Structure formats: structure tokens, C-alpha cells
């Protein structure tokens, strides 16, 4: 409250101009690639590897061996330091979702018999591994996927599901006096005697007026990919947000709803009184009555000896051997078709995923990884890398780490493939690295970007984004068993000259990232990763902090508000060794009356980035006895 000024005196006021905007939430990385399960082409944020596994799965169970997508390996490396991480699962745009009808009569299906339909939130055939034999509970026969070793073809859309990643439903605790029931979701590899319940929804109701109405408690939202002016976006539908982590209610006919099930006295209302069991789902479980059906007409109750692909329902699958070695052909990477569907926006695959991520207002990330996409001139993968680099340059707030060699490619291959690139928003590394799969205990060779994700995140946690993610202090790859090739000094010189960052091996010090060049050809401060990421960090902060100034009165007070926010942040970056010097100008010199009349607010930020010491030159001068040392 202002002081009242009547008689002479000295009056003081406090004007606090030290307010800082609320800090934006942490901005992590984004990974695009196939996963075992989970929503297709829906950017999803996870904050731990456990959350990633619950949402997207981990192991691919094939025959007697287990495998992981490179997406999973990369997520584990990055999330070792915490989240957030945005994951976009790749699969065909027409991938179907498994559904299950909850019927009035157990074991009998039909539109008039169905009460409501559940749909898996994850695209692809998440079906039951147990098969029914006519009883409600079915029998304990495990599904045994077969290997097509002759063609060695991958699973087409990356929807191959591990048995524990499947699930089924069960109805229990039907209460006709209240009109409620309990829905259980069970893990697909459990038995009727040893149930593994993954989600419980108790006291559900079909009464739209009830707080326990099934649509309110479980949800019915879904999204579909749409394209407008060549840019993909997600169109939502459904009135109730999904609260289940596994399913939504995709159908509940009006004829199956029970409005006003109870009267004011708590008694069952007509027309339900006396025939309550004809409105509520009966108690039942198992794969015959509780399975999530396969797609495109495959029956629930039959034993399928081949896993089902998620894009078109054909029963063909193969051993994922090439996931870790050759990454298959130009048309296929980890089972994902890289032809038309992955290079055309709107038809699914990488092109659609990258287009979705172009919306910087909706998706925040500062690093991008595409594990399994290897840049080779004239290939589909090359087109995908082009799109990813363009995405980073257009957004100007993220940086791409990509792969440009297969496992056995030479130093010359790495140089050739990188020299055609020219962007300060991308970096490439060489060679591949062997890691131990902690889940299976197997040793796998993986592309560099898989482990570099962990290096960048570690650098940001123990240092700053504007520090170099390289060297013995922050560039060590502690998860690496060995590099596929131990580089010489000459190899490292050749690679660095062509803007390829070497992964070196030093006795007693392990496998280490030993370079931090971007793919920019012209020598400037921005040909280094730490400077590019410094600019990304500064621009992101200034842009987000300035958003609150929009539509305010364009006066000197508004300019001062900007300066009072930006200057302290720049000083903080300088104190943390990001800048040698800076100057922020926003005054009458660049905000003339003409500028103000155009409704513009102009500012200039001059910076001198701190450079890294990449070359240490030491002169040892041998002098004769008695010579005086120079001061």
C-alpha cells in the first residue's frame, strides 16, 4: 500500500526488478525407433527406464534367445542419469490395435451379446499367450513363435511382443444390488492359479451419472495421425481422458448403459430390477472369454505358432540377427520398412514421426537420436537423416547425434559418409561399441549413437550443456566393453579432419569419446558441439522467458523487464564457464518509433563463447649446464 504524503518528510519505496520467470521444466532428449509395444507415432515422455519398459517393453522373445531393439538400449543409456525422455515408437501408420469384447454370455461373442469393448492403448497385436479349449479359463498352452530362418526377414512394423508384455482381462465381484463390477487386467504369461494382476478397476458402473462410470474411470481417448500442408499432427477423439495405463473403452452402446440404476432410496430401479444380470458383465476370465483378439480375423481361441506382425496381420516373423550387425538392408532396419512408409509423411514410419516432432510448442527436447538408421548416400536412411537434420535446423533448439557407418565399415567409409554433410546441428561418431546387455547378459555391438546418448546426458548432469561431451572427464563410455576397432593417432587425425568424432581406446582408461566436432564444414565457433549446444540453451531460455512479454505495452518498462531477466541468466552462464563476455542491448537504439509502430520489440545479444582446449602443445627446451632459465 502506498504511503500517504501530506506533510513534508522523506518517503522510501521498494522497486523489485529481480524477479526471474518460473524455470521451465527439464528438457531431455528424443528417441525415434521401433519398440516391443506401446503407442505408435505418439510422442510419449518417460522419466525412468522402468517407466520406459512398462510403456514400450524391453525384450523380444524369439525361440531360445532374447533381444532388444536399439531404441531400448539407447533409452537405458540415457535414462541412467534420469529423465525426461521423449520416445516415438515407429510402426506402420495402419497398425491395428488389439481389442476384447466383454460379453454378457461368457464364451459367446456377438454384437447383441457384447456389453462393451476394450482396446489396447499400445498398437500392434497384444494378444493372449494362452489358448481356450471351450472353457472360460482355457488351458496353459504357451505360444511358441517360429523362426523363418530362410529369409531372415524382420518383423515388419516393430510390433513383435514378448509374452510378458501381453495382457488379458477378467471380471470379478459383480454386485447386482449396486450395479457395479471389478475389471482386472492380467499379465499375459500368468495362469489361473497364479495370477499376475497389473491393474485393478474396482466398483465400475455402466451408469453415466455415477462417479464410477466406466468411461470416467478408464477413459476412451484416442488419437489419429493427420496431415495438413505436408505436416503431421495428432487429432484427438473421445470425451474422457485415459486413466488406465493399458486399455481404453472403445465402444459402449447406449443400449448397454444403465442410467439411474439406483433410485433415491438406493434400490434397483426399473427396468433393471429382477433382471440385473442381463445388464452387468458376468464373472469370468481366461483367454477364451478374456483375450485381446488378434487382428484381421485371426481367431482368439486358436494356437498360433507364428507371431503376428502389427501392420497387416500376416503371420510371418524372423530372427532379429541383423538388428545388431548389418541392420539388414536399405529397405529394412530392425524390421521397420524404410521404403515409402518411412520417407513419406502421413504413411507412418520415420518421416511421420519427425514431422510430428516439428511442433516445438508441444514437444520439448534438445537432443535427437535415431538408433538403427545409418546414413548412406542415396538410401532411404539418408533421406531420414536429411529430414532429422532439417528438423533440428528449423526448430533451432535441438541437436542430432546420428550414425553413418555399419559395424564393419572402415575409417574411409566414415569420412566419405560424413563429408557430404554440412550442419552445425548434427554430429557423427566412429566406430561401433560393444556393450553388455544387463537384462540378458549377452554382449552386443551397437551403433555409436546408442552409447553417446548416455555420454551427452552425463556431461549435462555433472557439467553443463555448453561443456564438451568428450575426453576422460566427461566422455568416458563406462558401459562399453570395447570398441569394435582400436583407433591409432593417425586414424583419429583422419576422422577429425572430416568432422567425424573418434571413439578412442586408451590402456587402463577404457573407451572414450575423443572429439566434439559438428558436421559444419566452415571453420567457426559453431563447428564445435559445445558452442552449438550453448547457443541452443541460450536461445531456448530467452525465447521461453520472453513469451510472457507478448501483447504487453511496448514501453521502456517492458524493455527493462526483458533486461532484468536475461542479464542475470547470461551472468550465470558466464560464471559457469559458458561465456567469456556478453552484452544485451534493448533500448532506444534498436527500438525506434518506426519499430514500435510495427509492433516489434527488438533486442541484440552479443556473446563470446568459451572455447575448449582440444590441443595441448608443450615445448620441452633442453639447455646446457649453467644456462639461465628465462623468466
N, C-alpha and C positions, 0 to 999 in steps of 0.2 A: 504493500500500500504506500502511495506517495506521501511524503511529509507535507504538512500544511505550512505554507510560508505566509506569515502575517507581519511579524516584527523582524528587524534586522538580525542576522545570525549567519553561521556557516553551516551549510547543509551538504551532506555527502550521499552519493548514490553508488550502488554497485552495478556494473555492467559486465556480465559474464559472457565472454566470447570464446570460452574454452571448450564449448560443447563439441563432442565428437559424435558422428552418426552411429547408430547401433551397428556393431560389427556384423558383416554378413556371415552367414554360416560357412563352415569349412567347405572348400571346393576341392573335390577329388578328381579322379581320372574316369575315363570311359573306356570300356572294352566291348568290342563288337565281334561276335563269333557264335558258333553253334554250342548248345548245351544239351544235357540229357533231357531236361524237362523245363517247364516254366513258360511264361507268356512270350509269344513270338512278336518281334517288332514292336515291343513296348518297353521303352527305356525305364529300367527299374533300379532304384537305389538300394544298395545293401551296405551295412556298416561293419560286418564281420564275415569271416569265411564260413562260420556256422550258419549264418543267415543266408549266405550265398548257396550253400549246399541244400538247405531246406527249400529254397525257391527254385534253384536251377539244377539241382542234382550234382553228382560227382562221378561215380563210377559207371562205366559201360561194361556190363557183364556179358561176355561173349565166350561160350564154351567154358574152358577151364581157366581162362585168364581175364584180368580186369584192365581197363584202360581209362584214360581221361582225355577229354578234349583239351586242346591247348588253352582254350578260354578258362578252364578250371585251374590249370597250372598258373596262368598269369594272374588270375584273381587271388590265388593263395599267396603268391609272391607279394602282390601289392598290399593285401589286407593284413599282412603280418604286422604292419605299422598302424593298423586301424583304417577306418573309412573316412569319408564315404566313397563308394564306387558305383558308377552307373553302368549297368550291364544291359546290352541289347542282344537278345537271342536271335540268331539267323535261322530261317527256315523258309519254305515256300509260302507265298502270300495266301495260298488257298488251303493251307494246313487246316485240317478239321480238328474239332475238339471232341473228346470222348464224352458221352452222355449216359445217364442212367435214369430209367423211368421208375419212380416209386409208385407201385401199383396197388390197387385195392385188394386184389387177389394175388397172393404170393405165387410166383412161378407162372402167372398168366399175364401176357402183355397185350396191349391194345389201346387205341385212343380213348375209348369209353371207359376202360379199366384204369387208365393212368390218372393218378391224383396230381402229381407234379413231376417235373423233370429237373434233374441236377446236371450241370455241365461243368467239366473240369476247367479251372482257370488257366491251366497250362495247356498250350496247344499240343497236338500230337496224340497218339493212341495210348493214353494212360489207362490200361485195362487190367483186369484181374488176372493174377497168375494161377488161380485155382479154377477148376472147371466143374460145372454142375453135372450131376447124373440124374436129375429129376427131383432130388430132394431140395429143401430150402437151403440147406447148409453146404451142399456139394461135397466133393471129396478132395483130398490133399494131393492132387497131381500137379507137379511143378511144370511150368512152361519151359521148354528147352529150345532156345534159339539155335538154328543151324547155320553153318558157315558155307558160303558159296566160294570155295577156295579157287575155283576155276577162273572166275572173273575178277576176284579180289575187289569187287566194287563196294564203295562205301554206302552208308545209309544216306539216302538222297537228301533229306532235309534236316538232318541232325536231330531227329526225334526219337532216336533209339533209347528206350527206357530200361533202367535197371530194375530188377524185381522189387527191391525195397522202395523204389520210387513210385510204384503203382499204389493205388488205394481203392477201397470199396466202401459201401455204406451199409448201415444197419439201423433198423427201427427198434426202439425198446421203450418200455414204460408208457404204453398207451393208456391215457386216462380219459375215459368217455364222460365222466362227470364234470370235467373241466374243459374238455375238448383240446387236450394237449398231448404231445408225444415227444420223445427224445430221438434225435438223429446223431448217430455215431459215424465218424469216418475212421476207417481202419487201414493200417498199412497192408500193402498187397501181399507180403510174404508171411502173414500170420496164419494161424489155424483157429478153428472154432473153439478149441480148448485153451489156447494160449493167444489171446487177442492182444494186438498192439494198437491201441486206440490213439490216434494222432489229433483228434479234435472231437469235442463233445458239445452238442447244442441241446440243452435240456429245456423242457416245457415249451416247445414250439407250438404255435397255434396257426390255424388257417383263417382266423378271424381278422379281417383288415383293420378292425377297430381296436384290437389288442396290442399292447406294447410288445408282446411276444410274437407278433405276426411274423411268419417265416421270412417274408421278403425284407422286413426291417432287421431281423436278427442275422440273416445270412447274406442278403443282398442279391441284386440282379443286374448290376452294371456290366457292360462290356464295351469294347472299342473296336473300330474297324479302320483300316488304313484307307485314306482318301488322298487324291492328288489334285491340286489346283495350281495352274500355271507352272507345272513341272515340279512342284514342291509337295512332298508328302506331309500329311498331318494325321493325327488320330481323332476320329469322330466318336464321341461317347454316346451311349444309349442306355436306358434303364433309369428308374426313378430312385433306387435305393443303393447306396454305396456298399461294396462288398466288404463284409466283416469276417467272412471265412477266409482262411488262407489257402483253401484248396478248391472250393466249388462256389458256384452261384446258382440261383434258381432261374433256369432259362424259360420255364413255362409253368404257369399255374392258371388253368382255365377258370373263368368266373363261376362256372357250374360246380367247381370243386372248392370254392371259398365258403367259409362258414360265418358270415356276418351275424352279429348279435347271437352268438352261440349260447350265451347265458343271459337270463333275464335279470332284473334288478334284485331279485331275491337269491340269485346265484344258482337257480335251477336251469336245466337244459331247456332251451326254447324250442318251439315248433319251427321248422319241420324236422328238427334233429332228434327230438325226444322219441325214444323207443327204437330208433334206427341209427344210433350214434356210430356203430361200427361200419356203416356204409359210407361214412364221411371221413373217418380218420384212417391213416395208413396202418396196416396191421403189423404186429411184431414179426420180424423176420430178418434174416441176414444171409450172408454167403454169396458165392459168385453167381448162382443161378438166379437168385432174386435180387442180389445187391451188387452186381458187377457194373463197372463202367464199360459200355459196349465198345467194340471196335468200330472202325469207320467203313463207309461204303459197303454196307451189307454183310460184313463178316459177322457170323453169329457169336453171341456171348458164350454159349454153352459148349462150343466145340473146342477141342485141344488143337492149338495152333503150333505147329512145330517150327514155324519161321516167324521171326519178329516182323512187325508191320512198319513200313515206312510211313512217315507222318504227312506226306504231301498228297499222295493219290491212292493210298491203300493197297498198293501191290505188295505181295509178300516176298520181298527179296532183301537180303542183307548179306554183308560180307565182313570178313575180319578187318579190323581197322589198323592193319600193319602200317600202311603208308602215312598214318597220322603223325608218326614220329620220325619218318625217314624222308621219303621223297615227297610227302604231302600230295601224292597222286599226280594227276595231270593238270594241264591248264584249265580243263573243264570241271575239275573236281578238287576240293580241298576239304579234308575231314568229312567227306560225304555231302558237302554242300555244292550244288551245281553252280558253277561260276559262269555259265553261259548267259543267256538272255535274262533269266530271272535275277541274276545278281548284278547286272550292269544297267538295268532299265528301271527307273523309278516307278513304283506302283505295282510291280510284278513280284515283289518280295526280294529277299536277299540283301546284300551289302549296299547296293545303290539306294534302296528304300530306307535302310537304317541310317545311312549317312545323311540322307535328305531330312529325315525326322530330326536328327541332332542339329540341324542348321538353325533351329529355333532357340537362340541364345536366351530369350526371355523365359523359356520353360525349362531348359536343360542346362545346368551349370557344371562345367568340368574344365580342367586346364591341361590335361594330358589325354591323348587318344592312342589306343593300341588295337591292332588288327591281327592277333596271332594266327598264323596259318596262311596269311596272304603274303606271297613272296613276289616282290617286284621284278618282273622280267619284261623287257621291251616287247611290245606287240602282243601282249597276252591280256586275258580278262583280268588277271590280278593287277596288271599295270594300270588298267582303266580304273580299278577300285582305288589304288593308291593315288592316282590323279585326283579322284573325287575327294579323297580324305585330305590331301594337301590343300585343295581348293576350299574345303570346309574350314580348315584352320585359318587360312588367309582371309576368308570372308568374315568369319567370326572375330578374328584377331585377338582371341582370348584363350587359345588352346594350342598345344604343340603335339605333333605326331612323331611317335617312335615306330619305325616300320622295319621290315626285314627285306633284304634284297638278294639273298643267296639261299640255295638249298644246302643241305648238310655237307655234301662233298664238293661244293663249288670252290674254286681257287681264289687266291688274292686278286688275280687278274679279273675274274668274273665280278668280284665285289667292286673293284674300281670301275669297270665298264658300266655296270648297272647303276652306279651312283653318279657318275659324271654327267649323265643326261638330266639329272635333277638340278634345280636352282631355286631353292626356297629357304628362307631363314626360319620357317615354321616346321621343319622336319629334320630328323637325324636318323642315321643308319649305323649299324654296328656289325662287327665280324670277329670271330666265327661263331658257330653254334656252341652250345654249352650242355654238358651232361649234368643232370640233377638226379637226386633220388626221390622217387615218388613216395612220400611219407606214408601214404594210405596203403599202398600195395607192397612197398619195399623194393620195387623194381627200379633199375637205372634207365633213364630215358635221355636221349639227346633232344633238346628243344631249341627253337629259333631264338636269337638274342633278345628280341623284344619281350619274350616271356619273363626273363630274369631282370631285364633292365627296368621293368615296371617297379620291382622292389627296390632297385638302386635309387631311382628318382624319388620314391616316397621316403626312403631312409634319409636321403640328402635333405629333403624338406623338413623332416622331423628333427634331426639333430642339427641342422644348419638353417638355411633359408633357400627359397626357390631361386634366388639370384646367386647362389653358390654353385660351383661346378660339380655335377654328379659324376665325378671321376677321381682317380687317384686312390692311394692307400687308405686315406681317412674316411672317405665317403663313397668310393667307387668299388669297394670290395664286394664280391658276389659270394657270400658265405654259404649259400645253398648249392653252389657249384662243386661238383666232384672234380671235373676237369673241363678244359676247353677242348673242342674237337681237334684243334690244331694249336700247337705252341708256336707263337709268332717270334721271329727274330727282330732285332732292331731295324734291319732293312725292310722287313715286311711291314712293320709299323710305320716307317717313313713313307713307303709307297701308298699305304692305305690313307694316312693322314693328309698326304698331298692331294688325294682325290676326295677328301671330305668324308672318308669312312672312319669311324671311331674304332680303334683296335681294342680287343679284349685280350689283355696280356696275361701271361702266367709267370710268376716270379717264385723261385725256390723259397720255401718257408713262409711265403706271404700270400700264396693262393692265386685265384683267378680274379683279375681286377680290370675294371673299365679304365682305359688309359687314353682317353681322348674326349673332347666335348665340342666338336665342330658341328654346325648345321650344314645343310647341303647348299647353302648360298655360295655361288661361285666368286662373286666380287668380294675382295678383301675389305671388310669393315668391322665395326664392333659387333654387328649382328650376325657375323659368321661364327659366333660362339653361342653355345646353348645357354650359358648363364646370363648373357646380356639379353637374348631374346626373351627368356623367361622373366627377367627383371622388367622388361617393357610390358609383358603380358600382365604381370602383377600390378604394376603402377596404373596401367590403363583400366584394368578391371576395378581397382579401388576407386579411382577418380570418377569413372562412369557411374558406378553404383552410388557413390556419395553425392553426385550431382543430380541424380534423378529427383531428389526431393526439392530441388530449386526450380524445377519446371513449373511454369504458369504462375510464378510469383512476380511481384512488381520488379521491373528491371531498373534498379536504383543502385547507388553506391553501397547501400546496406547489403544488398544481395551479393555484390561482388566481395564484400568483406566476409560474408558468411562462407563463401567458397574458399577464400584465402585462409580463414580460420580453421578450416577442415583439412585442406590439402597441405599446407605448410607443416603442421605438426607431423603428419604422416611421412612426408618426404624427409623430415629431420630424423624420424625413427628409422627409416630405411638407410639413411646416411650413417647413423650411429651403429647400424648392424652391417656395415661394410658393403652396402649395395651401391652407394654413390660417393664420388669424390666431392662433387659440388652440384648445386641445383639452384634454379631461380624460377619463381612462379610470377607471371605478370598477368594481372587482370585489373586494368584501370582505365582512365580516360584515353590512354594512348591507343588501345586496341578496341575500345568500346566508344566509338564516336557517335554523335547524334544520328548519323545515317545508319550505323549498325543497329542502334537501339530501335530506330523506326522500322527496321526489318525484323524486329522481334528476336534478335540474336544476342547472345551473351558470349563473348569471345575471351578465351584465355590462352596463354602460351606457357609451356613448361619446358625449361631448358635443363638438361641433365648431362652430367659427365659420369658414365658408368664406371664402376671399379673393375679393372681388368684382373685376370688371374695370371699367376706365374706358371707358365707352361714350359718354359725353357730356362734352366738354371745353368749359367755359364760361369765357370770358376777357372781362374788363371793361377797356376802354381809356378811361381818365379823362383828359380834356383840361382842363388847368388854365391860368389866366392867368400871364403872365410875373411872376416873382418869388414865386410861391406856393411854400410849403414842401411837399416830398413827405412823406407820412405814413410813420412808421417801420414 
